[in-house]
Amino acid sequence: MQVTELSCTECDTKISGSFPLPALLRLNPEDQKFILDFIKSSGSLKVMARQLELSYPTVRNMLDRIIDSLEKLEAQND
């Protein structure tokens, strides 16, 4: 998926082209939610584990998998 136009609702300026989606937006919805919750928890895996009712190592593995996915997505743009 590519963004092909950006526009400002206030001044009606439009920019056309071919813009790739940022890596975070190319993650699946579950991973995006995890990242948002992680940020809202001030980056605490301990808090995330408590919220998700999972062990700390399980949540750490989830984050590591997302990091790996992001690295692969970013490499695709290089």
C-alpha positions in Angstrom: 0.0 0.0 0.0 1.2 3.5 -0.9 0.1 6.9 0.1 -0.4 8.9 -3.1 -1.6 12.3 -1.8 -1.3 14.3 1.3 -3.6 17.3 1.9 -4.0 20.1 4.4 -7.6 20.6 5.5 -6.9 24.2 6.6 -5.2 25.7 3.6 -6.2 23.1 0.9 -2.5 22.5 0.0 -2.0 19.1 -1.7 1.1 17.1 -2.3 1.0 14.2 -4.8 3.5 11.5 -5.2 4.3 8.0 -4.0 5.0 7.8 -0.3 5.5 4.5 1.5 3.7 3.9 4.8 5.9 4.2 7.8 7.0 0.9 9.3 4.8 1.3 12.4 1.7 1.5 10.2 2.7 -1.6 8.3 2.6 -3.7 11.5 -0.5 -5.8 12.0 -3.2 -4.2 14.2 -2.4 -6.3 17.3 1.3 -5.3 17.1 0.3 -1.6 16.7 -1.9 -1.9 19.8 0.9 -3.5 21.7 3.2 -0.6 20.8 0.6 2.0 21.8 0.0 0.3 25.1 3.7 0.0 25.7 4.2 3.7 25.1 1.2 4.5 27.4 2.8 2.3 30.1 6.0 4.5 29.9 7.8 1.6 28.2 7.5 -0.7 31.2 7.4 -4.4 30.3 6.5 -5.1 33.9 3.3 -3.0 33.6 2.5 -4.6 30.2 2.9 -8.0 31.7 0.5 -7.1 34.5 -2.1 -5.6 32.0 -1.9 -8.5 29.7 -1.8 -11.1 32.5 1.2 -12.7 31.0 4.7 -13.4 32.3 7.4 -10.8 31.9 9.5 -13.1 29.6 6.4 -13.7 27.3 5.9 -9.9 27.0 9.6 -9.4 26.3 9.4 -12.1 23.6 6.4 -10.2 22.1 8.4 -7.0 22.0 11.4 -8.7 20.5 9.3 -10.2 17.7 7.8 -6.7 17.0 11.3 -5.2 16.9 12.4 -7.9 14.5 9.4 -7.2 12.3 10.1 -3.4 12.3 13.7 -4.0 11.3 12.6 -6.2 8.4 10.1 -3.6 7.3 12.6 -0.8 7.5 15.1 -2.9 5.5 12.6 -3.2 2.7 12.7 0.6 2.3 16.5 0.7 1.9 
